[in-house]
Amino acid sequence: MKKFVNDPAKFVPEMLEGIFLANEGKLKYEPKFNIIYRADRPNKSKVSVIQGSGSGHEPAHVMAVGPGMLDAASPGGVFAAPPMEYCYECIKLMNSPQGVLVLINNYQGDRMNWDMAIEMAEAEGIKVKSFIIDDDVAVQNSSYTIGRRGVAGNFFVIKACGAAAERGASLDELLAIATKVNANVRSMGVALTSCTPPAKGKPIFELGEDEIEVGVGIHGEPGRRRDKLKSADKIVDEIFDAVANDLPFKSGDRVALMINGLGGTPPSELYVLYRQAALRCKKAGFNIVRNYVGNYCTSLEMAGASLTLLKLDKDTEALLAAPAEIAVRVF
Amino acid sequence: MKKFVNDPAKFVPEMLEGIFLANEGKLKYEPKFNIIYRADRPNKSKVSVIQGSGSGHEPAHVMAVGPGMLDAASPGGVFAAPPMEYCYECIKLMNSPQGVLVLINNYQGDRMNWDMAIEMAEAEGIKVKSFIIDDDVAVQNSSYTIGRRGVAGNFFVIKACGAAAERGASLDELLAIATKVNANVRSMGVALTSCTPPAKGKPIFELGEDEIEVGVGIHGEPGRRRDKLKSADKIVDEIFDAVANDLPFKSGDRVALMINGLGGTPPSELYVLYRQAALRCKKAGFNIVRNYVGNYCTSLEMAGASLTLLKLDKDTEALLAAPAEIAVRVF
């Protein structure tokens, strides 16, 4: 295992401390429950939007905390759901009379722990609702999931709900926005390599030197099939078709297009993928209004990428265009 | 070789087309000479700031084109200097009565080709100057370099000159700014793995399963020594000391701190490194005014990272804080 890591058991806490140190004054950190939250939160005059899933997917979701995005996140260990008490403490910390919205990627562990925490919080009179994201078209059920998995499409749900919450939307309005965005977003990924959780020390699955996993999950779950390595364009064609035909997207649609790196794939390769995806959109008559190329939802150091398409309407476009700021910065 | 690539000979042109397609209306693309440039350029009322080095280092430098950054870039093939005619055409295209500033990372091939192009442009009456960046403290001379290599510190020279050019600084003023920033910036990197140029198809060097290259160059050049894999903190300690003691930085200094990913290292590990680097800064009495964690200057899919420290003064701080926009976006 070749990684920048100290004690593997401290990988997540040390990463969180790093994120906190890089954002002092903007973010606060509660190490006991892995909670990263906005320094100006909770804000009692707006709905709090929070998330907590396994670590190892950064920037999702703990680096998505900031103005116009999440108010807080409480990740678990690498590829492990946050323990129920992390979820519970995160809800309590972000408690607002306007309510708390919990965005959850569709994995059984995450759902179970958040459901228990929400039940406990509700018993204490806290107004809290959850929403499940399931944008991955690869498979119907998966290793840790009943129903479709939630992957990089999550970014758009966070962005839209974060922007709307900032503008004063109610909890019910945010649920409606999350429902609409999730209904219009589709993703699928491909792995060129496996990845190694620090505490495990071994790759989570094996891939031959000439093999790829088409439709891979962000924890290395099997996808649609194992295939031989193909050209970048052929790989894009397959995942583009799977994604575009699922909604289905139609000629004339205004869309957001994301090429998401899974962690070990450099910008150069992501733009080779973006090129073909953009050309396919043009050919299909999809109007790319916004694009996103980079690491949004990773699987540790896995080499691979996913493609996400979001069908836009005027309101969603405005929410995506709203200002936001997170721990991931360029300048 | 496992990469997202079509014909290896088309890797760079297809990447450039991808960057262009992701920035339509903002960037223009001249495929004949690999030139990516701002759609609103040249602007005859300001100095043009340009760069062109080998590809494979993205976002450096071709994705650093945009308002407040570069006006144009003309990269060569993967790890290959731009041919003289690319440099020449890029200078001509960005010709401005105020002058053209060429920022060059210190590699012999780049210097030679830019020098010839500048000579030709000058013979035609074009006002053009170049500046050499050499921030890498690892070794005094290297495989492709006489003197120190130029690496991720380049970002700060681009940012400062780009911002000053936007404000109307003269060519001489920009040269003074570049000189100051380069004199105050120091970097060093570590590789955990090698990387594979698409057209070569084989790793550019070999590293054992338990080995790292301390002080690696961004083309895989040997550094200070081959070492056994160590903890993240110990690795940071070594490169931090090398960088901090070189200027030397002093207690009370205001600094910018960058942890740059070399392409195959995910955000989670970069923040583990940032943590220790930030703690070392605090211990040394350096005041981190700005920080940068992510991919800035990569070596294809190499797993590894570099650390850059820049000593700030008021003017440089203001230039780093100026608005800018490039092809690398989060939202």
Interface residues (C-beta under 8 A of the other chain):
Chain A: K2 K3 F4 V5 N6 F11 E14 M15 L16 E17 G18 I19 L21 A22 S55 G56 E58 P59 M63 K159 L192 T193 E209 I212 L229 S231 A232 D233 I235 G263 G264 T265 P266 P267 S268 E269 L270 Y271 V272 L273 Y274 R275 A278 L279 N291 Y292 V293 G294 N295 T298 L300 E301 A303 A305 L320 A324 I326 V328 R329 V330 F331
Chain B: K2 K3 F4 V5 N6 F11 E14 M15 L16 E17 G18 I19 L21 A22 S55 G56 E58 P59 M63 K159 L192 T193 E209 I212 L229 S231 A232 D233 I235 G263 G264 T265 P266 P267 S268 E269 L270 Y271 V272 L273 Y274 R275 A278 L279 N291 Y292 V293 G294 N295 T298 L300 E301 A303 A305 L320 A324 I326 V328 R329 V330 F331
